[in-house]
Amino acid sequence: MRKITKITMLAIAGAVIMSAVASADTVTLNPTDDAYVWGIYPNTNYGNDAYLANGANPGLNGLIFTLLKFDLSAYSGTTINSADLRLYVEGSTGGWPPNFIFLAINDADWNDTSVTWNNCPGRLSNAEISPPTLYDWWVTDVTSKVQDFVDGTYDNYGFQLWRVEAFCTVFTMYSKEHSSNQPELVIDFLPATLESSTWAEIKAVF
């Protein structure tokens, strides 16, 4: 009889968890700031462009890095089930596809009205990511990084897409200033209030 009771209790707990997962929310955020920085023009700000660029031109200090930042203040304490960074790639020059693309989080704050190559923040938590496809959404899983932001493990200074000097390729994406297909951060999360009530229900079962 005790064994049956435990199985029943586990089944109830499982039902509570499944109910919570089903109640998760999805939100799509656009950047508060986005820009690119270019080594050839180290003091020029490109934060108001309708396009973001990324690329490498070996030997000419022609590296171009992309920065994006999203407001996650409303999601502090939540569990992030998934988070995808989505950028629409609209053109390129040079060889394709590009290689050796890394995504990192920035180690200092910045804004898109003043960031340049010379004052660009450094990088933490680097990870090589898959290259984009032309004329399509480039989707990168950033779940762990967003969870670190909302947990306070790292300050939310946003993301940086950077390249190493490989072969000459520059590609462009729509920025938040563009009229369509702006950058997106799509988050599926469990609200903190729901998470607290879910664990309370499970504890009550046991």
C-alpha positions in Angstrom: 0.0 0.0 0.0 2.9 2.4 0.8 4.4 1.7 -2.6 1.2 2.5 -4.4 0.9 5.7 -2.3 4.4 6.8 -3.4 3.7 6.1 -7.0 0.5 8.1 -6.8 2.4 11.0 -5.1 5.0 11.0 -7.9 2.4 11.0 -10.5 0.7 14.0 -8.9 4.1 15.8 -8.7 4.7 15.0 -12.3 1.3 16.4 -13.3 2.1 19.6 -11.4 5.4 20.0 -13.2 3.8 19.3 -16.6 1.2 21.9 -15.8 3.9 24.4 -15.0 5.7 23.7 -18.3 2.5 24.1 -20.2 2.0 27.5 -18.5 5.4 28.8 -19.6 5.4 32.1 -21.5 7.1 33.1 -24.7 8.2 36.7 -25.4 10.0 38.3 -28.4 12.3 41.2 -27.6 14.0 43.7 -29.9 17.3 45.3 -28.9 17.6 48.4 -26.8 21.0 48.9 -28.4 22.8 47.4 -31.5 25.8 48.5 -33.4 28.9 47.3 -35.2 32.5 48.4 -34.7 35.2 48.4 -37.4 38.9 48.3 -36.9 39.7 50.4 -40.0 37.7 53.3 -38.5 38.4 52.9 -34.8 36.7 56.1 -33.7 33.6 55.9 -35.8 30.2 55.0 -34.3 27.8 53.0 -36.4 24.9 52.7 -34.0 22.4 54.5 -36.1 22.8 52.4 -39.3 19.9 50.4 -40.6 22.3 47.5 -41.0 24.6 45.5 -38.7 27.9 44.2 -40.2 30.3 41.4 -39.3 33.4 40.4 -41.0 37.1 39.9 -41.4 39.6 41.4 -43.9 43.0 40.0 -42.9 46.0 42.2 -42.8 44.1 45.5 -42.8 42.8 45.5 -39.3 39.5 45.1 -41.1 37.7 43.1 -38.4 34.1 44.1 -37.8 32.3 43.0 -34.7 28.6 43.1 -33.9 27.1 44.1 -30.5 23.5 43.7 -29.3 21.8 44.3 -25.9 18.3 43.4 -24.7 16.4 44.6 -21.6 15.9 41.5 -19.4 15.1 43.3 -16.2 11.5 42.0 -16.2 12.7 38.4 -16.2 15.0 38.4 -13.1 14.6 35.2 -11.2 12.9 33.3 -14.0 13.8 29.9 -15.4 14.8 30.2 -19.0 13.5 27.2 -21.0 15.0 28.4 -24.2 16.4 31.6 -25.7 17.2 32.2 -29.4 19.1 35.2 -30.9 17.6 35.8 -34.4 19.3 38.0 -36.9 18.2 38.4 -40.5 21.1 38.2 -42.9 20.5 40.3 -46.0 23.8 40.4 -47.9 27.5 39.6 -48.1 30.8 40.3 -49.9 33.7 38.0 -50.2 33.9 34.3 -49.6 30.9 32.4 -48.3 30.0 30.9 -45.8 32.0 32.8 -43.2 33.9 30.7 -40.7 35.3 31.1 -37.2 32.4 33.1 -35.8 32.2 33.4 -32.0 29.4 34.6 -29.7 30.4 36.1 -26.4 28.9 38.3 -23.7 30.3 41.8 -23.2 32.4 42.5 -20.0 31.4 46.1 -19.7 28.5 48.4 -20.5 28.1 50.3 -23.8 25.5 52.1 -25.8 24.9 52.3 -29.5 25.2 56.0 -29.7 28.9 56.1 -28.6 30.4 52.6 -29.0 33.4 52.4 -31.4 36.3 50.0 -32.0 38.5 51.9 -29.6 36.0 51.7 -26.7 34.3 48.4 -27.5 33.9 46.2 -24.4 35.9 43.0 -24.0 34.4 39.5 -24.2 33.5 36.7 -21.8 32.0 33.2 -22.2 33.1 32.7 -25.8 31.6 30.0 -27.9 32.0 29.2 -31.6 28.7 29.2 -33.4 27.3 28.0 -36.7 27.6 30.3 -39.7 24.6 32.1 -41.1 22.6 31.4 -44.3 22.0 34.3 -46.7 18.6 35.9 -47.0 17.3 34.1 -44.0 17.1 34.2 -40.2 20.3 33.3 -38.5 19.2 31.6 -35.2 21.7 31.0 -32.4 20.9 29.3 -29.1 21.8 31.6 -26.2 19.8 29.9 -23.5 22.6 29.5 -21.0 23.8 33.1 -21.5 20.4 34.5 -20.9 19.9 32.4 -17.8 23.2 33.8 -16.5 22.0 37.3 -17.1 18.6 36.8 -15.3 20.3 35.0 -12.5 22.9 37.8 -12.0 25.8 35.4 -12.7 26.9 38.0 -15.3 25.8 41.6 -15.7 23.6 42.0 -18.7 25.9 44.0 -21.1 24.6 42.0 -24.1 26.2 39.9 -26.8 29.1 40.3 -29.1 29.6 38.5 -32.4 33.2 38.5 -33.4 35.6 36.9 -35.9 39.1 35.8 -36.1 41.2 36.7 -39.1 40.4 34.0 -41.6 39.4 34.8 -45.2 37.8 38.0 -46.3 34.1 37.9 -45.8 31.7 40.6 -44.6 28.0 40.1 -44.2 25.2 42.4 -43.2 22.1 42.0 -41.1 19.1 44.3 -40.4 19.4 46.4 -37.3 16.7 47.7 -35.0 16.7 50.9 -37.1 15.5 48.9 -40.1 11.8 48.9 -41.0 11.5 45.1 -41.1 13.1 41.9 -39.7 14.7 43.6 -36.8 17.0 41.5 -34.5 15.0 39.4 -32.0 15.6 37.6 -28.8 12.9 34.9 -28.4 12.6 33.7 -24.8 10.5 30.8 -23.5 10.5 31.2 -19.7 8.8 30.0 -16.5 7.6 33.1 -14.6 9.1 33.4 -11.1 5.7 33.5 -9.4 4.6 30.3 -11.2 7.8 28.6 -10.4 7.4 29.4 -6.7 3.8 28.2 -6.6 4.7 25.0 -8.5 7.4 24.0 -5.9 5.0 24.8 -3.2 2.4 22.4 -4.7 5.0 19.7 -5.0 6.2 20.1 -1.4 2.6 20.0 -0.3 2.2 16.6 -2.0 5.1 15.2 -0.1 
